């Protein structure tokens, strides 16, 4: 039996800080600082289409944490914050329905 159907580690985190990211080449980008329980990471995504940055603080999100990091306009993005496309094709965040322990892994 397969232990995990995923090659990617997807963990629950809580957004502890968020701000618009107008310096990025892609439009409507947001910088996120995320608490995974045992570590804090940064992520960037095209979230301004559906979310005000301030409203993201305190929200639990799912993060792909073992993809490596990239620099976007000088900002180190260490995880991919998981979303699915809206009808317009812009990310809608995937979140647990209830608060769960930070760092929990998707299975």
N, CA, C and O atoms as a printed pandas DataFrame, in Angstrom:
     atom_number atom_name residue_name chain_id  residue_number  x_coord  y_coord  z_coord
0              1         N          UNK        A               1    0.843   -1.186    0.000
1              2        CA          UNK        A               1    0.000    0.000    0.000
2              3         C          UNK        A               1    0.890    1.252    0.000
3              4         O          UNK        A               1    1.928    1.283    0.661
4              5         N          UNK        A               2    0.485    2.245   -0.723
5              6        CA          UNK        A               2    1.217    3.505   -0.789
6              7         C          UNK        A               2    0.991    4.287    0.497
7              8         O          UNK        A               2   -0.143    4.415    0.959
8              9         N          UNK        A               3    2.083    4.818    1.083
9             10        CA          UNK        A               3    1.946    5.594    2.315
10            11         C          UNK        A               3    1.315    6.948    2.068
11            12         O          UNK        A               3    0.493    7.403    2.864
12            13         N          UNK        A               4    1.688    7.602    0.970
13            14        CA          UNK        A               4    1.141    8.918    0.648
14            15         C          UNK        A               4    0.975    9.033   -0.859
15            16         O          UNK        A               4    1.876    8.651   -1.607
16            17         N          UNK        A               5   -0.143    9.544   -1.313
17            18        CA          UNK        A               5   -0.332    9.714   -2.760
18            19         C          UNK        A               5    0.365   10.971   -3.277
19            20         O          UNK        A               5    0.305   11.263   -4.471
20            21         N          UNK        A               6    1.022   11.714   -2.394
21            22        CA          UNK        A               6    1.612   12.988   -2.765
22            23         C          UNK        A               6    3.131   12.940   -2.734
23            24         O          UNK        A               6    3.719   12.364   -1.819
24            25         N          UNK        A               7    3.766   13.542   -3.728
25            26        CA          UNK        A               7    5.209   13.761   -3.697
26            27         C          UNK        A               7    5.515   15.078   -3.004
27            28         O          UNK        A               7    6.674   15.375   -2.711
28            29         N          UNK        A               8    4.493   15.859   -2.745
29            30        CA          UNK        A               8    4.623   17.182   -2.155
30            31         C          UNK        A               8    4.104   17.142   -0.721
31            32         O          UNK        A               8    3.064   16.545   -0.444
32            33         N          UNK        A               9    4.839   17.782    0.186
33            34        CA          UNK        A               9    4.349   17.919    1.561
34            35         C          UNK        A               9    3.432   19.126    1.621
35            36         O          UNK        A               9    3.852   20.243    1.317
36            37         N          UNK        A              10    2.187   18.911    2.008
37            38        CA          UNK        A              10    1.224   19.997    2.140
38            39         C          UNK        A              10    0.841   20.090    3.605
39            40         O          UNK        A              10    0.281   19.160    4.184
40            41         N          UNK        A              11    1.164   21.258    4.199
41            42        CA          UNK        A              11    0.967   21.467    5.630
42            43         C          UNK        A              11    0.007   22.625    5.885
43            44         O          UNK        A              11   -0.150   23.525    5.059
44            45         N          UNK        A              12   -0.625   22.574    7.048
45            46        CA          UNK        A              12   -1.507   23.663    7.476
46            47         C          UNK        A              12   -0.679   24.756    8.126
47            48         O          UNK        A              12    0.166   24.486    8.980
48            49         N          UNK        A              13   -0.927   25.985    7.718
49            50        CA          UNK        A              13   -0.285   27.135    8.332
50            51         C          UNK        A              13   -1.306   28.215    8.609
51            52         O          UNK        A              13   -2.432   28.160    8.115
52            53         N          UNK        A              14   -0.907   29.201    9.403
53            54        CA          UNK        A              14   -1.773   30.340    9.696
54            55         C          UNK        A              14   -1.066   31.608    9.227
55            56         O          UNK        A              14    0.097   31.838    9.556
56            57         N          UNK        A              15   -1.771   32.419    8.464
57            58        CA          UNK        A              15   -1.211   33.671    7.986
58            59         C          UNK        A              15   -1.055   34.609    9.183
59            60         O          UNK        A              15   -2.033   34.930    9.858
60            61         N          UNK        A              16    0.190   35.050    9.444
61            62        CA          UNK        A              16    0.443   35.948   10.565
62            63         C          UNK        A              16    0.681   37.384   10.095
63            64         O          UNK        A              16    0.602   38.326   10.884
64            65         N          UNK        A              17    0.971   37.540    8.808
65            66        CA          UNK        A              17    1.128   38.874    8.234
66            67         C          UNK        A              17    0.906   38.757    6.733
67            68         O          UNK        A              17    1.257   37.747    6.124
68            69         N          UNK        A              18    0.322   39.794    6.140
69            70        CA          UNK        A              18    0.096   39.823    4.695
70            71         C          UNK        A              18    0.121   41.271    4.226
71            72         O          UNK        A              18   -0.323   42.179    4.930
72            73         N          UNK        A              19    0.653   41.466    3.016
73            74        CA          UNK        A              19    0.660   42.818    2.457
74            75         C          UNK        A              19    0.662   42.741    0.935
75            76         O          UNK        A              19    1.157   41.772    0.359
76            77         N          UNK        A              20    0.114   43.755    0.289
77            78        CA          UNK        A              20    0.159   43.802   -1.172
78            79         C          UNK        A              20    1.615   43.773   -1.656
79            80         O          UNK        A              20    2.525   44.174   -0.931
80            81         N          UNK        A              21    1.819   43.299   -2.877
81            82        CA          UNK        A              21    3.156   43.116   -3.438
82            83         C          UNK        A              21    3.212   43.730   -4.837
83            84         O          UNK        A              21    3.353   43.009   -5.825
84            85         N          UNK        A              22    3.105   45.052   -4.926
85            86        CA          UNK        A              22    3.061   45.700   -6.241
86            87         C          UNK        A              22    4.374   45.616   -7.017
87            88         O          UNK        A              22    4.374   45.827   -8.229
88            89         N          UNK        A              23    5.501   45.311   -6.349
89            90        CA          UNK        A              23    6.790   45.225   -7.031
90            91         C          UNK        A              23    6.901   44.000   -7.938
91            92         O          UNK        A              23    7.745   43.970   -8.834
92            93         N          UNK        A              24    6.070   43.006   -7.717
93            94        CA          UNK        A              24    6.122   41.775   -8.507
94            95         C          UNK        A              24    5.664   42.044   -9.939
95            96         O          UNK        A              24    4.854   42.938  -10.185
96            97         N          UNK        A              25    6.195   41.256  -10.882
97            98        CA          UNK        A              25    5.816   41.423  -12.278
98            99         C          UNK        A              25    4.368   41.027  -12.539
99           100         O          UNK        A              25    3.671   41.681  -13.316
100          101         N          UNK        A              26    3.917   39.959  -11.891
101          102        CA          UNK        A              26    2.521   39.535  -12.064
102          103         C          UNK        A              26    1.618   40.493  -11.309
103          104         O          UNK        A              26    2.002   41.010  -10.259
104          105         N          UNK        A              27    0.433   40.734  -11.827
105          106        CA          UNK        A              27   -0.483   41.647  -11.130
106          107         C          UNK        A              27   -1.158   41.000   -9.925
107          108         O          UNK        A              27   -1.283   39.779   -9.835
108          109         N          UNK        A              28   -1.586   41.853   -9.008
109          110        CA          UNK        A              28   -2.424   41.426   -7.870
110          111         C          UNK        A              28   -1.731   40.452   -6.923
111          112         O          UNK        A              28   -2.386   39.590   -6.337
112          113         N          UNK        A              29   -0.417   40.578   -6.768
113          114        CA          UNK        A              29    0.332   39.681   -5.885
114          115         C          UNK        A              29    0.217   40.127   -4.428
115          116         O          UNK        A              29    0.020   41.305   -4.131
116          117         N          UNK        A              30    0.345   39.148   -3.531
117          118        CA          UNK        A              30    0.310   39.371   -2.089
118          119         C          UNK        A              30    1.480   38.634   -1.459
119          120         O          UNK        A              30    1.770   37.496   -1.825
120          121         N          UNK        A              31    2.157   39.281   -0.509
121          122        CA          UNK        A              31    3.189   38.628    0.306
122          123         C          UNK        A              31    2.514   38.071    1.557
123          124         O          UNK        A              31    1.684   38.736    2.176
124          125         N          UNK        A              32    2.881   36.846    1.916
125          126        CA          UNK        A              32    2.341   36.208    3.116
126          127         C          UNK        A              32    3.481   35.732    4.011
127          128         O          UNK        A              32    4.495   35.230    3.526
128          129         N          UNK        A              33    3.306   35.893    5.308
129          130        CA          UNK        A              33    4.165   35.290    6.310
130          131         C          UNK        A              33    3.282   34.290    7.036
131          132         O          UNK        A              33    2.216   34.647    7.538
132          133         N          UNK        A              34    3.723   33.033    7.095
133          134        CA          UNK        A              34    2.870   31.935    7.543
134          135         C          UNK        A              34    3.547   31.166    8.671
135          136         O          UNK        A              34    4.723   30.814    8.576
136          137         N          UNK        A              35    2.793   30.907    9.743
137          138        CA          UNK        A              35    3.250   30.107   10.874
138          139         C          UNK        A              35    2.830   28.658   10.655
139          140         O          UNK        A              35    1.642   28.362   10.533
140          141         N          UNK        A              36    3.818   27.750   10.606
141          142        CA          UNK        A              36    3.533   26.321   10.452
142          143         C          UNK        A              36    3.557   25.584   11.791
143          144         O          UNK        A              36    3.497   24.355   11.826
144          145         N          UNK        A              37    3.643   26.318   12.872
145          146        CA          UNK        A              37    3.702   25.695   14.198
146          147         C          UNK        A              37    5.121   25.581   14.687
147          148         O          UNK        A              37    5.437   26.061   15.776
148          149         N          UNK        A              38    6.001   24.947   13.902
149          150        CA          UNK        A              38    7.392   24.802   14.307
150          151         C          UNK        A              38    8.333   25.674   13.475
151          152         O          UNK        A              38    9.541   25.679   13.709
152          153         N          UNK        A              39    7.792   26.400   12.519
153          154        CA          UNK        A              39    8.602   27.281   11.665
154          155         C          UNK        A              39    7.706   28.359   11.062
155          156         O          UNK        A              39    6.494   28.188   10.932
156          157         N          UNK        A              40    8.330   29.459   10.704
157          158        CA          UNK        A              40    7.624   30.506    9.954
158          159         C          UNK        A              40    8.226   30.565    8.564
159          160         O          UNK        A              40    9.445   30.520    8.400
160          161         N          UNK        A              41    7.362   30.667    7.564
161          162        CA          UNK        A              41    7.802   30.722    6.168
162          163         C          UNK        A              41    7.148   31.908    5.482
163          164         O          UNK        A              41    6.241   32.541    6.023
164          165         N          UNK        A              42    7.625   32.195    4.282
165          166        CA          UNK        A              42    7.061   33.257    3.452
166          167         C          UNK        A              42    6.518   32.634    2.171
167          168         O          UNK        A              42    7.023   31.617    1.697
168          169         N          UNK        A              43    5.497   33.254    1.627
169          170        CA          UNK        A              43    4.919   32.808    0.366
170          171         C          UNK        A              43    4.375   34.019   -0.372
171          172         O          UNK        A              43    4.018   35.023    0.245
172          173         N          UNK        A              44    4.313   33.927   -1.678
173          174        CA          UNK        A              44    3.733   34.991   -2.492
174          175         C          UNK        A              44    2.759   34.358   -3.484
175          176         O          UNK        A              44    3.022   33.287   -4.030
176          177         N          UNK        A              45    1.644   35.027   -3.706
177          178        CA          UNK        A              45    0.659   34.515   -4.642
178          179         C          UNK        A              45   -0.227   35.609   -5.186
179          180         O          UNK        A              45   -0.303   36.697   -4.614
180          181         N          UNK        A              46   -0.898   35.329   -6.287
181          182        CA          UNK        A              46   -1.822   36.278   -6.909
182          183         C          UNK        A              46   -3.165   36.238   -6.191
183          184         O          UNK        A              46   -4.153   35.734   -6.725
184          185         N          UNK        A              47   -3.189   36.763   -4.998
185          186        CA          UNK        A              47   -4.378   36.652   -4.157
186          187         C          UNK        A              47   -5.235   37.906   -4.117
187          188         O          UNK        A              47   -6.374   37.853   -3.654
188          189         N          UNK        A              48   -4.713   39.041   -4.591
189          190        CA          UNK        A              48   -5.458   40.309   -4.510
190          191         C          UNK        A              48   -6.721   40.325   -5.371
191          192         O          UNK        A              48   -7.541   41.234   -5.241
192          193         N          UNK        A              49   -6.887   39.342   -6.241
193          194        CA          UNK        A              49   -8.113   39.280   -7.043
194          195         C          UNK        A              49   -9.324   38.992   -6.160
195          196         O          UNK        A              49  -10.422   39.484   -6.418
196          197         N          UNK        A              50   -9.112   38.189   -5.112
197          198        CA          UNK        A              50  -10.221   37.753   -4.255
198          199         C          UNK        A              50  -10.091   38.146   -2.790
199          200         O          UNK        A              50  -11.057   38.036   -2.036
200          201         N          UNK        A              51   -8.898   38.609   -2.368
201          202        CA          UNK        A              51   -8.670   38.833   -0.945
202          203         C          UNK        A              51   -7.994   40.169   -0.688
203          204         O          UNK        A              51   -7.092   40.572   -1.423
204          205         N          UNK        A              52   -8.435   40.849    0.356
205          206        CA          UNK        A              52   -7.730   41.996    0.888
206          207         C          UNK        A              52   -6.638   41.435    1.803
207          208         O          UNK        A              52   -6.912   40.562    2.627
208          209         N          UNK        A              53   -5.414   41.925    1.667
209          210        CA          UNK        A              53   -4.288   41.373    2.436
210          211         C          UNK        A              53   -4.582   41.343    3.934
211          212         O          UNK        A              53   -4.327   40.331    4.586
212          213         N          UNK        A              54   -5.108   42.418    4.487
213          214        CA          UNK        A              54   -5.371   42.477    5.929
214          215         C          UNK        A              54   -6.361   41.403    6.372
215          216         O          UNK        A              54   -6.263   40.900    7.491
216          217         N          UNK        A              55   -7.308   41.046    5.511
217          218        CA          UNK        A              55   -8.312   40.044    5.866
218          219         C          UNK        A              55   -7.738   38.627    5.897
219          220         O          UNK        A              55   -8.370   37.722    6.441
220          221         N          UNK        A              56   -6.560   38.424    5.326
221          222        CA          UNK        A              56   -5.944   37.093    5.326
222          223         C          UNK        A              56   -5.279   36.746    6.656
223          224         O          UNK        A              56   -5.079   35.569    6.957
224          225         N          UNK        A              57   -4.935   37.756    7.452
225          226        CA          UNK        A              57   -4.267   37.517    8.727
226          227         C          UNK        A              57   -5.193   36.708    9.642
227          228         O          UNK        A              57   -6.353   37.066    9.843
228          229         N          UNK        A              58   -4.661   35.614   10.191
229          230        CA          UNK        A              58   -5.435   34.729   11.054
230          231         C          UNK        A              58   -6.075   33.570   10.323
231          232         O          UNK        A              58   -6.599   32.658   10.962
232          233         N          UNK        A              59   -6.048   33.579    9.015
233          234        CA          UNK        A              59   -6.670   32.515    8.220
234          235         C          UNK        A              59   -5.736   31.311    8.121
235          236         O          UNK        A              59   -4.533   31.477    7.916
236          237         N          UNK        A              60   -6.273   30.113    8.265
237          238        CA          UNK        A              60   -5.498   28.905    8.034
238          239         C          UNK        A              60   -5.504   28.590    6.543
239          240         O          UNK        A              60   -6.530   28.690    5.870
240          241         N          UNK        A              61   -4.324   28.204    6.043
241          242        CA          UNK        A              61   -4.150   27.898    4.624
242          243         C          UNK        A              61   -3.335   26.618    4.495
243          244         O          UNK        A              61   -2.681   26.184    5.442
244          245         N          UNK        A              62   -3.386   26.031    3.322
245          246        CA          UNK        A              62   -2.561   24.865    3.024
246          247         C          UNK        A              62   -1.356   25.323    2.214
247          248         O          UNK        A              62   -1.486   26.140    1.303
248          249         N          UNK        A              63   -0.168   24.786    2.552
249          250        CA          UNK        A              63    1.077   25.201    1.911
250          251         C          UNK        A              63    1.872   23.986    1.463
251          252         O          UNK        A              63    2.087   23.057    2.242
252          253         N          UNK        A              64    2.310   23.991    0.203
253          254        CA          UNK        A              64    3.255   22.988   -0.288
254          255         C          UNK        A              64    4.638   23.452    0.154
255          256         O          UNK        A              64    5.135   24.472   -0.323
256          257         N          UNK        A              65    5.260   22.705    1.066
257          258        CA          UNK        A              65    6.444   23.204    1.754
258          259         C          UNK        A              65    7.763   22.596    1.299
259          260         O          UNK        A              65    8.813   23.033    1.768
260          261         N          UNK        A              66    7.759   21.616    0.414
261          262        CA          UNK        A              66    9.025   20.994    0.022
262          263         C          UNK        A              66    9.331   21.180   -1.463
263          264         O          UNK        A              66    9.946   20.312   -2.082
264          265         N          UNK        A              67    8.914   22.289   -2.027
265          266        CA          UNK        A              67    9.164   22.568   -3.443
266          267         C          UNK        A              67   10.418   23.411   -3.660
267          268         O          UNK        A              67   10.814   23.648   -4.801
268          269         N          UNK        A              68   11.040   23.862   -2.585
269          270        CA          UNK        A              68   12.173   24.770   -2.701
270          271         C          UNK        A              68   11.682   26.198   -2.638
271          272         O          UNK        A              68   10.488   26.447   -2.472
272          273         N          UNK        A              69   12.598   27.132   -2.770
273          274        CA          UNK        A              69   12.218   28.537   -2.686
274          275         C          UNK        A              69   12.576   29.256   -3.980
275          276         O          UNK        A              69   13.434   28.814   -4.744
276          277         N          UNK        A              70   11.899   30.372   -4.204
277          278        CA          UNK        A              70   12.182   31.237   -5.351
278          279         C          UNK        A              70   12.190   32.674   -4.864
279          280         O          UNK        A              70   11.581   33.002   -3.846
280          281         N          UNK        A              71   12.886   33.526   -5.599
281          282        CA          UNK        A              71   12.869   34.963   -5.303
282          283         C          UNK        A              71   11.980   35.637   -6.326
283          284         O          UNK        A              71   12.135   35.465   -7.535
284          285         N          UNK        A              72   11.045   36.408   -5.802
285          286        CA          UNK        A              72   10.128   37.173   -6.641
286          287         C          UNK        A              72   10.317   38.635   -6.265
287          288         O          UNK        A              72    9.958   39.045   -5.162
288          289         N          UNK        A              73   10.871   39.410   -7.160
289          290        CA          UNK        A              73   11.136   40.835   -6.912
290          291         C          UNK        A              73   11.825   41.045   -5.563
291          292         O          UNK        A              73   11.466   41.945   -4.803
292          293         N          UNK        A              74   12.826   40.196   -5.276
293          294        CA          UNK        A              74   13.594   40.314   -4.041
294          295         C          UNK        A              74   12.982   39.648   -2.823
295          296         O          UNK        A              74   13.619   39.604   -1.770
296          297         N          UNK        A              75   11.769   39.127   -2.933
297          298        CA          UNK        A              75   11.078   38.480   -1.813
298          299         C          UNK        A              75   11.268   36.972   -1.929
299          300         O          UNK        A              75   11.002   36.393   -2.983
300          301         N          UNK        A              76   11.727   36.331   -0.853
301          302        CA          UNK        A              76   11.942   34.886   -0.858
302          303         C          UNK        A              76   10.638   34.166   -0.547
303          304         O          UNK        A              76   10.126   34.238    0.570
304          305         N          UNK        A              77   10.105   33.467   -1.554
305          306        CA          UNK        A              77    8.888   32.684   -1.384
306          307         C          UNK        A              77    9.309   31.238   -1.156
307          308         O          UNK        A              77    9.899   30.607   -2.033
308          309         N          UNK        A              78    8.997   30.716    0.040
309          310        CA          UNK        A              78    9.481   29.399    0.461
310          311         C          UNK        A              78    8.444   28.290    0.332
311          312         O          UNK        A              78    8.760   27.123    0.561
312          313         N          UNK        A              79    7.231   28.630   -0.024
313          314        CA          UNK        A              79    6.173   27.630   -0.131
314          315         C          UNK        A              79    5.135   28.107   -1.137
315          316         O          UNK        A              79    5.012   29.302   -1.408
316          317         N          UNK        A              80    4.406   27.168   -1.674
317          318        CA          UNK        A              80    3.287   27.475   -2.551
318          319         C          UNK        A              80    2.016   27.398   -1.709
319          320         O          UNK        A              80    1.687   26.337   -1.177
320          321         N          UNK        A              81    1.310   28.501   -1.586
321          322        CA          UNK        A              81    0.042   28.503   -0.865
322          323         C          UNK        A              81   -1.007   27.923   -1.819
323          324         O          UNK        A              81   -1.185   28.422   -2.930
324          325         N          UNK        A              82   -1.687   26.886   -1.388
325          326        CA          UNK        A              82   -2.543   26.093   -2.269
326          327         C          UNK        A              82   -3.869   26.790   -2.544
327          328         O          UNK        A              82   -4.552   27.251   -1.630
328          329         N          UNK        A              83   -4.211   26.853   -3.818
329          330        CA          UNK        A              83   -5.484   27.424   -4.243
330          331         C          UNK        A              83   -6.008   26.681   -5.454
331          332         O          UNK        A              83   -5.313   25.860   -6.054
332          333         N          UNK        A              84   -7.225   26.978   -5.794
333          334        CA          UNK        A              84   -7.849   26.444   -7.005
334          335         C          UNK        A              84   -8.381   27.627   -7.800
335          336         O          UNK        A              84   -8.671   28.673   -7.220
336          337         N          UNK        A              85   -8.515   27.484   -9.125
337          338        CA          UNK        A              85   -8.932   28.634   -9.932
338          339         C          UNK        A              85  -10.417   28.964   -9.791
339          340         O          UNK        A              85  -11.275   28.083   -9.745
340          341         N          UNK        A              86  -10.681   30.264   -9.726
341          342        CA          UNK        A              86  -12.069   30.735   -9.780
342          343         C          UNK        A              86  -12.521   30.677  -11.234
343          344         O          UNK        A              86  -11.746   30.293  -12.111
344          345         N          UNK        A              87  -13.770   31.058  -11.494
345          346        CA          UNK        A              87  -14.258   31.090  -12.873
346          347         C          UNK        A              87  -13.406   32.004  -13.741
347          348         O          UNK        A              87  -13.261   31.769  -14.941
348          349         N          UNK        A              88  -12.836   33.058  -13.131
349          350        CA          UNK        A              88  -11.991   33.992  -13.863
350          351         C          UNK        A              88  -10.559   33.477  -14.001
351          352         O          UNK        A              88   -9.760   34.066  -14.730
352          353         N          UNK        A              89  -10.223   32.376  -13.304
353          354        CA          UNK        A              89   -8.892   31.797  -13.383
354          355         C          UNK        A              89   -7.928   32.276  -12.326
355          356         O          UNK        A              89   -6.731   32.003  -12.426
356          357         N          UNK        A              90   -8.409   32.990  -11.304
357          358        CA          UNK        A              90   -7.541   33.493  -10.242
358          359         C          UNK        A              90   -7.663   32.619   -8.999
359          360         O          UNK        A              90   -8.721   32.043   -8.746
360          361         N          UNK        A              91   -6.582   32.517   -8.220
361          362        CA          UNK        A              91   -6.572   31.599   -7.081
362          363         C          UNK        A              91   -7.608   31.910   -5.993
363          364         O          UNK        A              91   -7.783   33.051   -5.567
364          365         N          UNK        A              92   -8.273   30.852   -5.572
365          366        CA          UNK        A              92   -9.125   30.855   -4.385
366          367         C          UNK        A              92   -8.449   29.894   -3.421
367          368         O          UNK        A              92   -8.216   28.734   -3.762
368          369         N          UNK        A              93   -8.134   30.361   -2.224
369          370        CA          UNK        A              93   -7.379   29.561   -1.267
370          371         C          UNK        A              93   -8.140   28.322   -0.805
371          372         O          UNK        A              93   -9.364   28.334   -0.675
372          373         N          UNK        A              94   -7.385   27.259   -0.563
373          374        CA          UNK        A              94   -7.915   26.034    0.013
374          375         C          UNK        A              94   -7.589   26.074    1.507
375          376         O          UNK        A              94   -6.435   26.266    1.892
376          377         N          UNK        A              95   -8.609   25.891    2.341
377          378        CA          UNK        A              95   -8.450   25.980    3.795
378          379         C          UNK        A              95   -9.260   24.894    4.482
379          380         O          UNK        A              95  -10.264   24.434    3.939
380          381         N          UNK        A              96   -8.832   24.475    5.684
381          382        CA          UNK        A              96   -9.677   23.552    6.444
382          383         C          UNK        A              96  -10.957   24.250    6.890
383          384         O          UNK        A              96  -10.959   25.459    7.120
384          385         N          UNK        A              97  -12.040   23.495    7.013
385          386        CA          UNK        A              97  -13.322   24.055    7.461
386          387         C          UNK        A              97  -13.270   24.503    8.919
387          388         O          UNK        A              97  -13.913   25.484    9.292
388          389         N          UNK        A              98  -12.509   23.788    9.740
389          390        CA          UNK        A              98  -12.366   24.095   11.160
390          391         C          UNK        A              98  -10.897   24.362   11.450
391          392         O          UNK        A              98  -10.027   23.912   10.705
392          393         N          UNK        A              99  -10.609   25.097   12.536
393          394        CA          UNK        A              99   -9.231   25.283   12.951
394          395         C          UNK        A              99   -8.637   23.938   13.311
395          396         O          UNK        A              99   -9.249   23.143   14.024
396          397         N          UNK        A             100   -7.445   23.694   12.813
397          398        CA          UNK        A             100   -6.734   22.455   13.079
398          399         C          UNK        A             100   -5.320   22.805   13.542
399          400         O          UNK        A             100   -4.890   23.946   13.370
400          401         N          UNK        A             101   -4.581   21.846   14.128
401          402        CA          UNK        A             101   -3.225   22.141   14.584
402          403         C          UNK        A             101   -2.324   22.568   13.424
403          404         O          UNK        A             101   -2.349   21.974   12.346
404          405         N          UNK        A             102   -1.528   23.612   13.673
405          406        CA          UNK        A             102   -0.596   24.096   12.652
406          407         C          UNK        A             102    0.467   23.055   12.378
407          408         O          UNK        A             102    0.925   22.364   13.288
408          409         N          UNK        A             103    0.859   22.948   11.113
409          410        CA          UNK        A             103    1.877   21.973   10.714
410          411         C          UNK        A             103    1.295   20.633   10.340
411          412         O          UNK        A             103    2.022   19.765    9.856
412          413         N          UNK        A             104   -0.003   20.432   10.548
413          414        CA          UNK        A             104   -0.632   19.178   10.165
414          415         C          UNK        A             104   -0.462   18.928    8.674
415          416         O          UNK        A             104   -0.552   19.857    7.871
416          417         N          UNK        A             105   -0.214   17.670    8.299
417          418        CA          UNK        A             105    0.060   17.315    6.916
418          419         C          UNK        A             105   -1.193   16.751    6.246
419          420         O          UNK        A             105   -1.910   15.938    6.828
420          421         N          UNK        A             106   -1.439   17.188    5.031
421          422        CA          UNK        A             106   -2.555   16.664    4.240
422          423         C          UNK        A             106   -2.337   15.184    3.973
423          424         O          UNK        A             106   -1.246   14.760    3.593
424          425         N          UNK        A             107   -3.401   14.402    4.182
425          426        CA          UNK        A             107   -3.343   12.974    3.845
426          427         C          UNK        A             107   -4.642   12.524    3.271
427          428         O          UNK        A             107   -4.791   11.352    2.924
